[in-house]
Amino acid sequence: MSLPDLSSLAESVQEQVRERYASVVDTTERGAPPGERGNAYGELGLLLMAAGYNDTAASCYLHALALAPNIAR
């Protein structure tokens, strides 16, 4: 998964998205438990949806659901 072009967002929002994305990458690279990876994807999805990137957010939610189906988002 890659991030969409964030240049239209305020710098503070871009930073938040990049931090959440870094969390997804980190949890994936270190082989974190599925629930932790699912949470990272879910948090990124929330922020992307709030910023209007619905397609990318939906992809995050699908990853989160696949990794941790019993955690409500």
Backbone torsions as a table, in degrees:
resi	resn	phi	psi	omega
1	MET	NA	139.3	176.0
2	SER	-125.2	158.9	-180.0
3	LEU	-81.0	148.6	173.8
4	PRO	-74.7	174.0	176.0
5	ASP	-65.9	118.3	-176.5
6	LEU	-100.7	6.1	-170.9
7	SER	-62.1	-21.1	-179.8
8	SER	-82.8	-7.4	-178.6
9	LEU	-89.9	156.1	173.7
10	ALA	-59.7	149.0	-177.6
11	GLU	-56.5	-38.7	-179.6
12	SER	-65.0	-36.5	178.2
13	VAL	-71.9	-40.8	176.0
14	GLN	-56.4	-42.6	-179.6
15	GLU	-63.6	-42.6	178.5
16	GLN	-62.0	-43.2	179.5
17	VAL	-63.6	-44.8	-179.7
18	ARG	-63.0	-37.8	178.0
19	GLU	-64.6	-43.2	179.4
20	ARG	-66.3	-39.0	177.9
21	TYR	-63.9	-41.7	178.4
22	ALA	-61.3	-34.5	177.2
23	SER	-65.7	-40.6	176.4
24	VAL	-61.1	-47.6	-179.4
25	VAL	-62.0	-45.4	-178.2
26	ASP	-61.4	-49.3	-178.1
27	THR	-64.4	-33.0	178.5
28	THR	-71.4	-47.4	-176.4
29	GLU	-65.4	-34.6	-178.4
30	ARG	-91.5	3.3	176.6
31	GLY	66.8	40.0	178.8
32	ALA	-59.5	158.0	177.8
33	PRO	-57.8	151.9	-177.3
34	PRO	-53.6	-39.4	-179.9
35	GLY	-61.7	-40.8	178.9
36	GLU	-67.3	-42.7	177.6
37	ARG	-65.0	-41.2	177.8
38	GLY	-60.4	-42.0	177.3
39	ASN	-62.1	-40.8	179.6
40	ALA	-62.3	-44.6	177.4
41	TYR	-63.8	-41.6	-179.6
42	GLY	-62.9	-42.1	178.6
43	GLU	-65.2	-40.6	176.6
44	LEU	-63.9	-42.6	178.9
45	GLY	-60.2	-42.1	178.1
46	LEU	-58.4	-47.7	-178.2
47	LEU	-66.3	-42.0	179.4
48	LEU	-65.2	-38.7	178.5
49	MET	-65.1	-42.5	179.2
50	ALA	-62.1	-29.9	-179.8
51	ALA	-87.1	-3.3	176.8
52	GLY	93.5	10.5	178.7
53	TYR	-96.6	67.8	-171.0
54	ASN	-63.5	-39.2	-179.0
55	ASP	-65.4	-44.2	179.3
56	THR	-68.6	-37.6	177.0
57	ALA	-61.5	-43.3	179.6
58	ALA	-60.4	-39.5	177.4
59	SER	-62.3	-41.5	177.4
60	CYS	-61.9	-44.5	-179.6
61	TYR	-63.6	-37.2	177.7
62	LEU	-65.2	-41.1	176.1
63	HIS	-62.7	-44.9	-179.6
64	ALA	-60.5	-44.1	179.8
65	LEU	-63.4	-41.4	179.8
66	ALA	-66.2	-36.6	-177.7
67	LEU	-79.8	-35.8	-175.9
68	ALA	-142.3	74.8	-174.0
69	PRO	-65.2	-19.0	-176.5
70	ASN	-94.7	2.5	179.6
71	ILE	-100.7	120.6	-179.6
72	ALA	-72.0	140.4	177.9
73	ARG	-128.7	NA	NA
